Amino acid sequence: MSKAMRPFWGIVYFIGLVYYIIVSARDVFIQCINGKIDPQVMEIDTILNRPVSMTILANSITLTPGTLTIDIFPEKQKLLVAVISPRSQKDVIPFEGWIKKMVED
Amino acid sequence: MNIYSFMELILPYFYLIAGIGLIGVALGLFRFGQRKNIVYARLHILGVMDVVCILVIIFLGNPVAILAALAHFFLMPFAVHSISWADLTEADDYV
């Protein structure tokens, strides 16, 4: 894929990020009200290679309420992520593909 | 109806919903006692407060305030990383 498409994927990523931030904020609000939280720390595998893209992914995870990045392991392509309730890896990093197309492809 | 009168109509309801959200998550900050990984849970809850306050500041429409909100939006993850990393390295069960 050409580098000319990167700005387009940047816009898609930003719109998706804002969408997931609002949806996650609503989910955390509901969990605060009903008290069903189970904070856990989990390791997430990522397909991203460059440190800058992993940093963007880590910041995106932290900006999304309900998930936050504690540490990055660029050599292992892993992230240490704290979640407010158990969820699958795909639910933690839904914008990984957009970041890859925006920064690495 | 132009866009400004439409915004004037919508904004009070937005502020009302934002206020209810802030009160709800503020209760969440205090209702959970000491348990495992509670620091991370409180950081998640504070993240909701950040998002709501950023949206409110943006909808207020002051350009300088919007710049401050955007700066907060981009810098907030670094502060959260620092706090969570400090808590992880201070935890007794960290190897």
N, CA and C atoms of all chains as a GROMACS GRO file, in nm:
protein
  600
    1MET      N    1   0.085  -0.119   0.000
    1MET     CA    2   0.000   0.000   0.000
    1MET      C    3   0.088   0.124   0.000
    2SER      N    4   0.050   0.222  -0.079
    2SER     CA    5   0.135   0.340  -0.094
    2SER      C    6   0.128   0.429   0.029
    3LYS      N    7   0.232   0.510   0.044
    3LYS     CA    8   0.235   0.602   0.156
    3LYS      C    9   0.133   0.714   0.141
    4ALA      N   10   0.081   0.730   0.020
    4ALA     CA   11  -0.017   0.837  -0.002
    4ALA      C   12  -0.147   0.812   0.074
    5MET      N   13  -0.172   0.688   0.109
    5MET     CA   14  -0.297   0.654   0.180
    5MET      C   15  -0.285   0.675   0.330
    6ARG      N   16  -0.165   0.707   0.378
    6ARG     CA   17  -0.145   0.720   0.523
    6ARG      C   18  -0.233   0.828   0.587
    7PRO      N   19  -0.244   0.948   0.528
    7PRO     CA   20  -0.333   1.048   0.589
    7PRO      C   21  -0.477   1.000   0.600
    8PHE      N   22  -0.522   0.926   0.498
    8PHE     CA   23  -0.659   0.872   0.504
    8PHE      C   24  -0.676   0.779   0.623
    9TRP      N   25  -0.578   0.688   0.642
    9TRP     CA   26  -0.589   0.595   0.755
    9TRP      C   27  -0.572   0.667   0.888
   10GLY      N   28  -0.497   0.780   0.885
   10GLY     CA   29  -0.487   0.862   1.006
   10GLY      C   30  -0.622   0.919   1.045
   11ILE      N   31  -0.698   0.966   0.946
   11ILE     CA   32  -0.831   1.020   0.974
   11ILE      C   33  -0.924   0.910   1.024
   12VAL      N   34  -0.916   0.793   0.957
   12VAL     CA   35  -0.999   0.679   1.000
   12VAL      C   36  -0.965   0.640   1.143
   13TYR      N   37  -0.835   0.636   1.173
   13TYR     CA   38  -0.790   0.600   1.308
   13TYR      C   39  -0.844   0.699   1.411
   14PHE      N   40  -0.836   0.830   1.380
   14PHE     CA   41  -0.879   0.929   1.478
   14PHE      C   42  -1.030   0.920   1.503
   15ILE      N   43  -1.106   0.904   1.396
   15ILE     CA   44  -1.252   0.892   1.412
   15ILE      C   45  -1.285   0.766   1.493
   16GLY      N   46  -1.216   0.655   1.459
   16GLY     CA   47  -1.238   0.531   1.535
   16GLY      C   48  -1.199   0.544   1.680
   17LEU      N   49  -1.088   0.616   1.704
   17LEU     CA   50  -1.043   0.634   1.842
   17LEU      C   51  -1.147   0.712   1.923
   18VAL      N   52  -1.199   0.821   1.865
   18VAL     CA   53  -1.300   0.901   1.936
   18VAL      C   54  -1.425   0.816   1.962
   19TYR      N   55  -1.464   0.734   1.863
   19TYR     CA   56  -1.580   0.647   1.882
   19TYR      C   57  -1.558   0.550   1.999
   20TYR      N   58  -1.441   0.484   1.999
   20TYR     CA   59  -1.415   0.385   2.105
   20TYR      C   60  -1.398   0.452   2.241
   21ILE      N   61  -1.346   0.576   2.244
   21ILE     CA   62  -1.334   0.648   2.372
   21ILE      C   63  -1.473   0.673   2.430
   22ILE      N   64  -1.565   0.719   2.347
   22ILE     CA   65  -1.701   0.750   2.398
   22ILE      C   66  -1.772   0.622   2.440
   23VAL      N   67  -1.762   0.516   2.359
   23VAL     CA   68  -1.829   0.390   2.394
   23VAL      C   69  -1.770   0.332   2.523
   24SER      N   70  -1.636   0.338   2.536
   24SER     CA   71  -1.572   0.282   2.656
   24SER      C   72  -1.604   0.365   2.779
   25ALA      N   73  -1.615   0.498   2.763
   25ALA     CA   74  -1.651   0.583   2.877
   25ALA      C   75  -1.791   0.545   2.927
   26ARG      N   76  -1.884   0.520   2.834
   26ARG     CA   77  -2.018   0.476   2.872
   26ARG      C   78  -2.011   0.343   2.946
   27ASP      N   79  -1.930   0.250   2.894
   27ASP     CA   80  -1.920   0.117   2.957
   27ASP      C   81  -1.864   0.127   3.099
   28VAL      N   82  -1.758   0.209   3.116
   28VAL     CA   83  -1.699   0.222   3.250
   28VAL      C   84  -1.797   0.290   3.345
   29PHE      N   85  -1.874   0.388   3.294
   29PHE     CA   86  -1.977   0.451   3.377
   29PHE      C   87  -2.078   0.347   3.426
   30ILE      N   88  -2.122   0.261   3.336
   30ILE     CA   89  -2.218   0.156   3.374
   30ILE      C   90  -2.156   0.062   3.477
   31GLN      N   91  -2.028   0.027   3.457
   31GLN     CA   92  -1.962  -0.062   3.552
   31GLN      C   93  -1.943   0.004   3.688
   32CYS      N   94  -1.924   0.136   3.688
   32CYS     CA   95  -1.914   0.208   3.817
   32CYS      C   96  -2.047   0.204   3.890
   33ILE      N   97  -2.156   0.212   3.815
   33ILE     CA   98  -2.288   0.215   3.878
   33ILE      C   99  -2.324   0.078   3.933
   34ASN      N  100  -2.304  -0.028   3.850
   34ASN     CA  101  -2.347  -0.161   3.897
   34ASN      C  102  -2.237  -0.236   3.975
   35GLY      N  103  -2.118  -0.180   3.984
   35GLY     CA  104  -2.013  -0.236   4.068
   35GLY      C  105  -1.948  -0.362   4.016
   36LYS      N  106  -1.973  -0.397   3.890
   36LYS     CA  107  -1.915  -0.521   3.835
   36LYS      C  108  -1.780  -0.491   3.771
   37ILE      N  109  -1.678  -0.474   3.855
   37ILE     CA  110  -1.543  -0.455   3.802
   37ILE      C  111  -1.453  -0.568   3.853
   38ASP      N  112  -1.356  -0.603   3.772
   38ASP     CA  113  -1.258  -0.704   3.810
   38ASP      C  114  -1.124  -0.665   3.746
   39PRO      N  115  -1.055  -0.564   3.805
   39PRO     CA  116  -0.933  -0.516   3.740
   39PRO      C  117  -0.826  -0.622   3.729
   40GLN      N  118  -0.772  -0.636   3.610
   40GLN     CA  119  -0.670  -0.737   3.584
   40GLN      C  120  -0.558  -0.678   3.500
   41VAL      N  121  -0.442  -0.744   3.505
   41VAL     CA  122  -0.329  -0.708   3.420
   41VAL      C  123  -0.306  -0.822   3.322
   42MET      N  124  -0.298  -0.789   3.193
   42MET     CA  125  -0.281  -0.893   3.092
   42MET      C  126  -0.176  -0.851   2.990
   43GLU      N  127  -0.116  -0.951   2.927
   43GLU     CA  128  -0.018  -0.925   2.822
   43GLU      C  129  -0.087  -0.934   2.687
   44ILE      N  130  -0.059  -0.836   2.603
   44ILE     CA  131  -0.121  -0.828   2.472
   44ILE      C  132  -0.014  -0.843   2.366
   45ASP      N  133  -0.035  -0.935   2.271
   45ASP     CA  134   0.055  -0.945   2.155
   45ASP      C  135   0.011  -0.846   2.049
   46THR      N  136   0.109  -0.787   1.983
   46THR     CA  137   0.077  -0.690   1.879
   46THR      C  138   0.149  -0.724   1.750
   47ILE      N  139   0.090  -0.683   1.639
   47ILE     CA  140   0.153  -0.708   1.509
   47ILE      C  141   0.242  -0.591   1.467
   48LEU      N  142   0.246  -0.485   1.549
   48LEU     CA  143   0.325  -0.366   1.514
   48LEU      C  144   0.474  -0.390   1.542
   49ASN      N  145   0.559  -0.335   1.456
   49ASN     CA  146   0.703  -0.357   1.469
   49ASN      C  147   0.778  -0.235   1.520
   50ARG      N  148   0.740  -0.116   1.470
   50ARG     CA  149   0.817   0.005   1.503
   50ARG      C  150   0.780   0.055   1.642
   51PRO      N  151   0.880   0.106   1.716
   51PRO     CA  152   0.850   0.161   1.850
   51PRO      C  153   0.750   0.276   1.847
   52VAL      N  154   0.757   0.360   1.741
   52VAL     CA  155   0.665   0.475   1.736
   52VAL      C  156   0.521   0.428   1.722
   53SER      N  157   0.499   0.323   1.642
   53SER     CA  158   0.362   0.275   1.626
   53SER      C  159   0.314   0.206   1.754
   54MET      N  160   0.406   0.138   1.824
   54MET     CA  161   0.367   0.076   1.951
   54MET      C  162   0.335   0.184   2.055
   55THR      N  163   0.407   0.297   2.048
   55THR     CA  164   0.376   0.406   2.140
   55THR      C  165   0.240   0.467   2.110
   56ILE      N  166   0.210   0.483   1.981
   56ILE     CA  167   0.076   0.535   1.944
   56ILE      C  168  -0.031   0.438   1.993
   57LEU      N  169  -0.006   0.307   1.975
   57LEU     CA  170  -0.103   0.208   2.022
   57LEU      C  171  -0.119   0.214   2.174
   58ALA      N  172  -0.006   0.227   2.245
   58ALA     CA  173  -0.013   0.234   2.391
   58ALA      C  174  -0.091   0.356   2.437
   59ASN      N  175  -0.067   0.472   2.373
   59ASN     CA  176  -0.141   0.592   2.409
   59ASN      C  177  -0.290   0.578   2.376
   60SER      N  178  -0.320   0.512   2.264
   60SER     CA  179  -0.461   0.492   2.228
   60SER      C  180  -0.531   0.404   2.331
   61ILE      N  181  -0.461   0.298   2.375
   61ILE     CA  182  -0.518   0.209   2.476
   61ILE      C  183  -0.546   0.288   2.604
   62THR      N  184  -0.450   0.372   2.642
   62THR     CA  185  -0.468   0.448   2.767
   62THR      C  186  -0.577   0.554   2.753
   63LEU      N  187  -0.590   0.614   2.634
   63LEU     CA  188  -0.695   0.714   2.615
   63LEU      C  189  -0.834   0.652   2.622
   64THR      N  190  -0.842   0.522   2.593
   64THR     CA  191  -0.972   0.455   2.598
   64THR      C  192  -1.001   0.414   2.741
   65PRO      N  193  -1.104   0.470   2.806
   65PRO     CA  194  -1.133   0.431   2.944
   65PRO      C  195  -1.162   0.282   2.955
   66GLY      N  196  -1.113   0.221   3.063
   66GLY     CA  197  -1.131   0.078   3.082
   66GLY      C  198  -1.007  -0.002   3.048
   67THR      N  199  -0.914   0.058   2.976
   67THR     CA  200  -0.787  -0.008   2.946
   67THR      C  201  -0.675   0.093   2.961
   68LEU      N  202  -0.562   0.049   3.013
   68LEU     CA  203  -0.446   0.138   3.017
   68LEU      C  204  -0.318   0.056   3.005
   69THR      N  205  -0.222   0.114   2.935
   69THR     CA  206  -0.095   0.045   2.913
   69THR      C  207   0.001   0.076   3.027
   70ILE      N  208   0.059  -0.029   3.082
   70ILE     CA  209   0.155  -0.012   3.190
   70ILE      C  210   0.297  -0.012   3.134
   71ASP      N  211   0.324  -0.103   3.042
   71ASP     CA  212   0.461  -0.114   2.990
   71ASP      C  213   0.458  -0.167   2.847
   72ILE      N  214   0.565  -0.136   2.775
   72ILE     CA  215   0.581  -0.183   2.636
   72ILE      C  216   0.708  -0.265   2.627
   73PHE      N  217   0.700  -0.378   2.555
   73PHE     CA  218   0.818  -0.459   2.527
   73PHE      C  219   0.836  -0.466   2.375
   74PRO      N  220   0.907  -0.368   2.316
   74PRO     CA  221   0.916  -0.363   2.168
   74PRO      C  222   0.986  -0.486   2.110
   75GLU      N  223   1.084  -0.541   2.181
   75GLU     CA  224   1.156  -0.655   2.125
   75GLU      C  225   1.070  -0.781   2.120
   76LYS      N  226   0.977  -0.793   2.215
   76LYS     CA  227   0.887  -0.910   2.216
   76LYS      C  228   0.754  -0.880   2.148
   77GLN      N  229   0.733  -0.757   2.106
   77GLN     CA  230   0.607  -0.711   2.048
   77GLN      C  231   0.490  -0.741   2.143
   78LYS      N  232   0.509  -0.703   2.268
   78LYS     CA  233   0.406  -0.724   2.369
   78LYS      C  234   0.378  -0.594   2.444
   79LEU      N  235   0.257  -0.584   2.494
   79LEU     CA  236   0.218  -0.471   2.579
   79LEU      C  237   0.162  -0.528   2.709
   80LEU      N  238   0.195  -0.463   2.819
   80LEU     CA  239   0.137  -0.499   2.948
   80LEU      C  240   0.021  -0.402   2.973
   81VAL      N  241  -0.100  -0.457   2.975
   81VAL     CA  242  -0.220  -0.374   2.976
   81VAL      C  243  -0.304  -0.409   3.098
   82ALA      N  244  -0.355  -0.305   3.166
   82ALA     CA  245  -0.450  -0.325   3.276
   82ALA      C  246  -0.590  -0.300   3.223
   83VAL      N  247  -0.681  -0.392   3.250
   83VAL     CA  248  -0.821  -0.376   3.207
   83VAL      C  249  -0.910  -0.375   3.330
   84ILE      N  250  -1.021  -0.304   3.320
   84ILE     CA  251  -1.110  -0.292   3.436
   84ILE      C  252  -1.199  -0.415   3.451
   85SER      N  253  -1.218  -0.489   3.341
   85SER     CA  254  -1.292  -0.616   3.347
   85SER      C  255  -1.236  -0.707   3.239
   86PRO      N  256  -1.242  -0.838   3.259
   86PRO     CA  257  -1.182  -0.930   3.161
   86PRO      C  258  -1.244  -0.915   3.022
   87ARG      N  259  -1.158  -0.915   2.922
   87ARG     CA  260  -1.204  -0.904   2.784
   87ARG      C  261  -1.101  -0.965   2.693
   88SER      N  262  -1.140  -0.988   2.567
   88SER     CA  263  -1.048  -1.050   2.473
   88SER      C  264  -0.946  -0.949   2.421
   89GLN      N  265  -0.839  -1.003   2.362
   89GLN     CA  266  -0.733  -0.916   2.311
   89GLN      C  267  -0.786  -0.824   2.201
   90LYS      N  268  -0.877  -0.876   2.119
   90LYS     CA  269  -0.930  -0.797   2.008
   90LYS      C  270  -1.010  -0.677   2.060
   91ASP      N  271  -1.075  -0.694   2.174
   91ASP     CA  272  -1.152  -0.583   2.230
   91ASP      C  273  -1.062  -0.476   2.291
   92VAL      N  274  -0.938  -0.514   2.328
   92VAL     CA  275  -0.847  -0.416   2.389
   92VAL      C  276  -0.783  -0.328   2.283
   93ILE      N  277  -0.748  -0.388   2.167
   93ILE     CA  278  -0.678  -0.310   2.062
   93ILE      C  279  -0.754  -0.319   1.930
   94PRO      N  280  -0.873  -0.259   1.923
   94PRO     CA  281  -0.947  -0.265   1.796
   94PRO      C  282  -0.886  -0.178   1.687
   95PHE      N  283  -0.802  -0.078   1.726
   95PHE     CA  284  -0.748   0.016   1.627
   95PHE      C  285  -0.607  -0.020   1.583
   96GLU      N  286  -0.562  -0.143   1.614
   96GLU     CA  287  -0.426  -0.183   1.579
   96GLU      C  288  -0.404  -0.182   1.427
   97GLY      N  289  -0.502  -0.233   1.353
   97GLY     CA  290  -0.490  -0.239   1.208
   97GLY      C  291  -0.479  -0.102   1.145
   98TRP      N  292  -0.555  -0.008   1.198
   98TRP     CA  293  -0.550   0.129   1.144
   98TRP      C  294  -0.414   0.192   1.170
   99ILE      N  295  -0.357   0.167   1.289
   99ILE     CA  296  -0.224   0.223   1.320
   99ILE      C  297  -0.119   0.163   1.227
  100LYS      N  298  -0.130   0.032   1.200
  100LYS     CA  299  -0.034  -0.033   1.111
  100LYS      C  300  -0.041   0.028   0.971
  101LYS      N  301  -0.163   0.051   0.922
  101LYS     CA  302  -0.176   0.110   0.789
  101LYS      C  303  -0.130   0.257   0.790
  102MET      N  304  -0.149   0.325   0.904
  102MET     CA  305  -0.115   0.467   0.912
  102MET      C  306   0.037   0.488   0.922
  103VAL      N  307   0.108   0.399   0.992
  103VAL     CA  308   0.248   0.424   1.024
  103VAL      C  309   0.344   0.328   0.953
  104GLU      N  310   0.305   0.202   0.938
  104GLU     CA  311   0.402   0.102   0.895
  104GLU      C  312   0.388   0.058   0.749
  105ASP      N  313   0.268   0.051   0.696
  105ASP     CA  314   0.253   0.001   0.559
  105ASP      C  315   0.305   0.101   0.456
  106MET      N  316  -3.377   2.681   1.125
  106MET     CA  317  -3.288   2.673   1.242
  106MET      C  318  -3.143   2.661   1.194
  107ASN      N  319  -3.059   2.755   1.236
  107ASN     CA  320  -2.919   2.745   1.194
  107ASN      C  321  -2.840   2.663   1.296
  108ILE      N  322  -2.712   2.646   1.268
  108ILE     CA  323  -2.630   2.556   1.350
  108ILE      C  324  -2.612   2.610   1.492
  109TYR      N  325  -2.608   2.746   1.508
  109TYR     CA  326  -2.584   2.802   1.641
  109TYR      C  327  -2.704   2.782   1.733
  110SER      N  328  -2.823   2.804   1.680
  110SER     CA  329  -2.941   2.780   1.763
  110SER      C  330  -2.959   2.632   1.791
  111PHE      N  331  -2.919   2.547   1.696
  111PHE     CA  332  -2.925   2.403   1.719
  111PHE      C  333  -2.831   2.363   1.833
  112MET      N  334  -2.709   2.421   1.831
  112MET     CA  335  -2.614   2.391   1.938
  112MET      C  336  -2.665   2.442   2.073
  113GLU      N  337  -2.726   2.560   2.072
  113GLU     CA  338  -2.780   2.612   2.197
  113GLU      C  339  -2.890   2.522   2.252
  114LEU      N  340  -2.961   2.458   2.162
  114LEU     CA  341  -3.067   2.366   2.205
  114LEU      C  342  -3.009   2.237   2.262
  115ILE      N  343  -2.900   2.189   2.201
  115ILE     CA  344  -2.844   2.058   2.239
  115ILE      C  345  -2.755   2.068   2.363
  116LEU      N  346  -2.678   2.179   2.373
  116LEU     CA  347  -2.575   2.186   2.476
  116LEU      C  348  -2.624   2.168   2.619
  117PRO      N  349  -2.738   2.225   2.661
  117PRO     CA  350  -2.782   2.201   2.800
  117PRO      C  351  -2.802   2.053   2.831
  118TYR      N  352  -2.856   1.979   2.735
  118TYR     CA  353  -2.875   1.835   2.758
  118TYR      C  354  -2.741   1.763   2.765
  119PHE      N  355  -2.648   1.807   2.680
  119PHE     CA  356  -2.514   1.748   2.686
  119PHE      C  357  -2.449   1.772   2.822
  120TYR      N  358  -2.461   1.897   2.871
  120TYR     CA  359  -2.401   1.928   3.001
  120TYR      C  360  -2.469   1.849   3.113
  121LEU      N  361  -2.600   1.830   3.100
  121LEU     CA  362  -2.673   1.752   3.202
  121LEU      C  363  -2.622   1.607   3.203
  122ILE      N  364  -2.611   1.547   3.083
  122ILE     CA  365  -2.562   1.409   3.074
  122ILE      C  366  -2.419   1.400   3.125
  123ALA      N  367  -2.336   1.499   3.088
  123ALA     CA  368  -2.197   1.499   3.135
  123ALA      C  369  -2.191   1.509   3.287
  124GLY      N  370  -2.276   1.593   3.346
  124GLY     CA  371  -2.278   1.607   3.492
  124GLY      C  372  -2.318   1.478   3.561
  125ILE      N  373  -2.422   1.413   3.506
  125ILE     CA  374  -2.464   1.284   3.564
  125ILE      C  375  -2.352   1.182   3.553
  126GLY      N  376  -2.283   1.182   3.437
  126GLY     CA  377  -2.171   1.090   3.420
  126GLY      C  378  -2.060   1.115   3.520
  127LEU      N  379  -2.029   1.243   3.542
  127LEU     CA  380  -1.921   1.276   3.636
  127LEU      C  381  -1.957   1.233   3.778
  128ILE      N  382  -2.084   1.254   3.817
  128ILE     CA  383  -2.126   1.213   3.952
  128ILE      C  384  -2.118   1.061   3.965
  129GLY      N  385  -2.160   0.990   3.859
  129GLY     CA  386  -2.158   0.843   3.863
  129GLY      C  387  -2.017   0.788   3.879
  130VAL      N  388  -1.924   0.840   3.798
  130VAL     CA  389  -1.788   0.787   3.809
  130VAL      C  390  -1.719   0.836   3.937
  131ALA      N  391  -1.761   0.954   3.988
  131ALA     CA  392  -1.704   1.000   4.115
  131ALA      C  393  -1.745   0.905   4.228
  132LEU      N  394  -1.869   0.856   4.222
  132LEU     CA  395  -1.911   0.755   4.320
  132LEU      C  396  -1.826   0.629   4.305
  133GLY      N  397  -1.797   0.592   4.178
  133GLY     CA  398  -1.716   0.474   4.152
  133GLY      C  399  -1.576   0.485   4.209
  134LEU      N  400  -1.526   0.609   4.220
  134LEU     CA  401  -1.392   0.626   4.276
  134LEU      C  402  -1.386   0.580   4.421
  135PHE      N  403  -1.497   0.601   4.494
  135PHE     CA  404  -1.494   0.578   4.639
  135PHE      C  405  -1.563   0.449   4.683
  136ARG      N  406  -1.648   0.393   4.597
  136ARG     CA  407  -1.729   0.281   4.645
  136ARG      C  408  -1.652   0.149   4.649
  137PHE      N  409  -1.545   0.137   4.569
  137PHE     CA  410  -1.469   0.013   4.569
  137PHE      C  411  -1.359   0.022   4.673
  138GLY      N  412  -1.357  -0.070   4.766
  138GLY     CA  413  -1.257  -0.068   4.871
  138GLY      C  414  -1.123  -0.117   4.823
  139GLN      N  415  -1.039  -0.152   4.918
  139GLN     CA  416  -0.906  -0.203   4.883
  139GLN      C  417  -0.920  -0.344   4.826
  140ARG      N  418  -0.875  -0.362   4.708
  140ARG     CA  419  -0.870  -0.494   4.646
  140ARG      C  420  -0.754  -0.496   4.546
  141LYS      N  421  -0.730  -0.612   4.487
  141LYS     CA  422  -0.616  -0.624   4.397
  141LYS      C  423  -0.636  -0.535   4.274
  142ASN      N  424  -0.530  -0.466   4.232
  142ASN     CA  425  -0.529  -0.380   4.113
  142ASN      C  426  -0.629  -0.267   4.120
  143ILE      N  427  -0.665  -0.222   4.240
  143ILE     CA  428  -0.766  -0.116   4.250
  143ILE      C  429  -0.712   0.017   4.199
  144VAL      N  430  -0.577   0.034   4.204
  144VAL     CA  431  -0.519   0.160   4.153
  144VAL      C  432  -0.548   0.175   4.004
  145TYR      N  433  -0.536   0.063   3.930
  145TYR     CA  434  -0.565   0.069   3.786
  145TYR      C  435  -0.712   0.099   3.763
  146ALA      N  436  -0.799   0.038   3.843
  146ALA     CA  437  -0.943   0.064   3.827
  146ALA      C  438  -0.973   0.212   3.849
  147ARG      N  439  -0.909   0.271   3.949
  147ARG     CA  440  -0.933   0.414   3.974
  147ARG      C  441  -0.876   0.500   3.861
  148LEU      N  442  -0.766   0.456   3.802
  148LEU     CA  443  -0.714   0.529   3.686
  148LEU      C  444  -0.810   0.520   3.568
  149HIS      N  445  -0.873   0.401   3.548
  149HIS     CA  446  -0.973   0.390   3.443
  149HIS      C  447  -1.086   0.489   3.467
  150ILE      N  448  -1.131   0.495   3.593
  150ILE     CA  449  -1.244   0.583   3.626
  150ILE      C  450  -1.205   0.729   3.606
  151LEU      N  451  -1.084   0.765   3.644
  151LEU     CA  452  -1.038   0.902   3.622
  151LEU      C  453  -1.025   0.932   3.472
  152GLY      N  454  -0.998   0.828   3.392
  152GLY     CA  455  -0.995   0.846   3.247
  152GLY      C  456  -1.130   0.889   3.193
  153VAL      N  457  -1.238   0.833   3.250
  153VAL     CA  458  -1.372   0.877   3.209
  153VAL      C  459  -1.391   1.024   3.242
  154MET      N  460  -1.347   1.064   3.362
  154MET     CA  461  -1.359   1.206   3.400
  154MET      C  462  -1.281   1.294   3.302
  155ASP      N  463  -1.161   1.250   3.266
  155ASP     CA  464  -1.081   1.326   3.169
  155ASP      C  465  -1.157   1.346   3.038
  156VAL      N  466  -1.212   1.235   2.986
  156VAL     CA  467  -1.281   1.242   2.858
  156VAL      C  468  -1.402   1.335   2.865
  157VAL      N  469  -1.481   1.322   2.971
  157VAL     CA  470  -1.600   1.407   2.985
  157VAL      C  471  -1.560   1.554   2.995
  158CYS      N  472  -1.459   1.583   3.075
  158CYS     CA  473  -1.417   1.723   3.092
  158CYS      C  474  -1.359   1.779   2.962
  159ILE      N  475  -1.284   1.697   2.888
  159ILE     CA  476  -1.231   1.743   2.759
  159ILE      C  477  -1.345   1.776   2.663
  160LEU      N  478  -1.446   1.689   2.658
  160LEU     CA  479  -1.560   1.716   2.569
  160LEU      C  480  -1.633   1.843   2.609
  161VAL      N  481  -1.652   1.863   2.740
  161VAL     CA  482  -1.722   1.983   2.786
  161VAL      C  483  -1.642   2.108   2.749
  162ILE      N  484  -1.511   2.104   2.768
  162ILE     CA  485  -1.427   2.220   2.735
  162ILE      C  486  -1.433   2.249   2.585
  163ILE      N  487  -1.429   2.142   2.503
  163ILE     CA  488  -1.436   2.163   2.359
  163ILE      C  489  -1.570   2.225   2.320
  164PHE      N  490  -1.679   2.177   2.379
  164PHE     CA  491  -1.811   2.229   2.343
  164PHE      C  492  -1.834   2.370   2.397
  165LEU      N  493  -1.753   2.415   2.495
  165LEU     CA  494  -1.766   2.552   2.542
  165LEU      C  495  -1.727   2.652   2.433
  166GLY      N  496  -1.634   2.611   2.346
  166GLY     CA  497  -1.607   2.691   2.227
  166GLY      C  498  -1.499   2.795   2.239
  167ASN      N  499  -1.437   2.811   2.356
  167ASN     CA  500  -1.328   2.907   2.369
  167ASN      C  501  -1.202   2.850   2.303
  168PRO      N  502  -1.144   2.920   2.204
  168PRO     CA  503  -1.029   2.862   2.132
  168PRO      C  504  -0.911   2.829   2.223
  169VAL      N  505  -0.881   2.915   2.319
  169VAL     CA  506  -0.768   2.888   2.408
  169VAL      C  507  -0.798   2.765   2.494
  170ALA      N  508  -0.920   2.756   2.542
  170ALA     CA  509  -0.958   2.640   2.623
  170ALA      C  510  -0.953   2.512   2.541
  171ILE      N  511  -0.991   2.522   2.412
  171ILE     CA  512  -0.985   2.403   2.326
  171ILE      C  513  -0.840   2.357   2.309
  172LEU      N  514  -0.749   2.452   2.294
  172LEU     CA  515  -0.607   2.416   2.285
  172LEU      C  516  -0.561   2.345   2.413
  173ALA      N  517  -0.604   2.400   2.527
  173ALA     CA  518  -0.567   2.337   2.655
  173ALA      C  519  -0.625   2.197   2.665
  174ALA      N  520  -0.750   2.181   2.617
  174ALA     CA  521  -0.813   2.048   2.621
  174ALA      C  522  -0.739   1.950   2.531
  175LEU      N  523  -0.697   1.997   2.413
  175LEU     CA  524  -0.624   1.907   2.322
  175LEU      C  525  -0.488   1.870   2.380
  176ALA      N  526  -0.422   1.968   2.443
  176ALA     CA  527  -0.294   1.937   2.509
  176ALA      C  528  -0.315   1.833   2.619
  177HIS      N  529  -0.422   1.849   2.694
  177HIS     CA  530  -0.454   1.751   2.799
  177HIS      C  531  -0.482   1.614   2.738
  178PHE      N  532  -0.552   1.614   2.623
  178PHE     CA  533  -0.587   1.490   2.555
  178PHE      C  534  -0.461   1.413   2.514
  179PHE      N  535  -0.360   1.485   2.464
  179PHE     CA  536  -0.241   1.416   2.416
  179PHE      C  537  -0.140   1.386   2.526
  180LEU      N  538  -0.143   1.462   2.635
  180LEU     CA  539  -0.044   1.442   2.741
  180LEU      C  540  -0.093   1.351   2.853
  181MET      N  541  -0.225   1.337   2.864
  181MET     CA  542  -0.281   1.256   2.974
  181MET      C  543  -0.230   1.112   2.977
  182PRO      N  544  -0.215   1.044   2.861
  182PRO     CA  545  -0.166   0.905   2.868
  182PRO      C  546  -0.029   0.892   2.932
  183PHE      N  547   0.057   0.989   2.911
  183PHE     CA  548   0.192   0.980   2.968
  183PHE      C  549   0.187   0.983   3.121
  184ALA      N  550   0.100   1.070   3.175
  184ALA     CA  551   0.085   1.076   3.321
  184ALA      C  552   0.030   0.945   3.374
  185VAL      N  553  -0.069   0.888   3.303
  185VAL     CA  554  -0.130   0.762   3.348
  185VAL      C  555  -0.028   0.649   3.341
  186HIS      N  556   0.054   0.647   3.233
  186HIS     CA  557   0.160   0.545   3.223
  186HIS      C  558   0.254   0.555   3.343
  187SER      N  559   0.291   0.678   3.377
  187SER     CA  560   0.385   0.697   3.487
  187SER      C  561   0.328   0.645   3.619
  188ILE      N  562   0.202   0.680   3.646
  188ILE     CA  563   0.141   0.637   3.773
  188ILE      C  564   0.128   0.485   3.776
  189SER      N  565   0.080   0.426   3.666
  189SER     CA  566   0.059   0.280   3.666
  189SER      C  567   0.192   0.206   3.673
  190TRP      N  568   0.294   0.257   3.604
  190TRP     CA  569   0.425   0.192   3.609
  190TRP      C  570   0.484   0.201   3.749
  191ALA      N  571   0.467   0.319   3.813
  191ALA     CA  572   0.516   0.334   3.949
  191ALA      C  573   0.446   0.236   4.043
  192ASP      N  574   0.314   0.219   4.025
  192ASP     CA  575   0.242   0.125   4.110
  192ASP      C  576   0.286  -0.018   4.084
  193LEU      N  577   0.311  -0.053   3.958
  193LEU     CA  578   0.353  -0.190   3.927
  193LEU      C  579   0.488  -0.221   3.988
  194THR      N  580   0.582  -0.129   3.977
  194THR     CA  581   0.716  -0.156   4.030
  194THR      C  582   0.720  -0.151   4.183
  195GLU      N  583   0.622  -0.083   4.244
  195GLU     CA  584   0.616  -0.079   4.390
  195GLU      C  585   0.542  -0.199   4.447
  196ALA      N  586   0.466  -0.270   4.361
  196ALA     CA  587   0.386  -0.382   4.412
  196ALA      C  588   0.475  -0.493   4.462
  197ASP      N  589   0.428  -0.561   4.565
  197ASP     CA  590   0.509  -0.665   4.627
  197ASP      C  591   0.526  -0.787   4.537
  198ASP      N  592   0.422  -0.815   4.456
  198ASP     CA  593   0.427  -0.938   4.377
  198ASP      C  594   0.493  -0.917   4.241
  199TYR      N  595   0.553  -0.800   4.216
  199TYR     CA  596   0.618  -0.777   4.088
  199TYR      C  597   0.757  -0.841   4.089
  200VAL      N  598   0.787  -0.916   3.982
  200VAL     CA  599   0.918  -0.980   3.971
  200VAL      C  600   0.996  -0.912   3.861
   0.00000   0.00000   0.00000
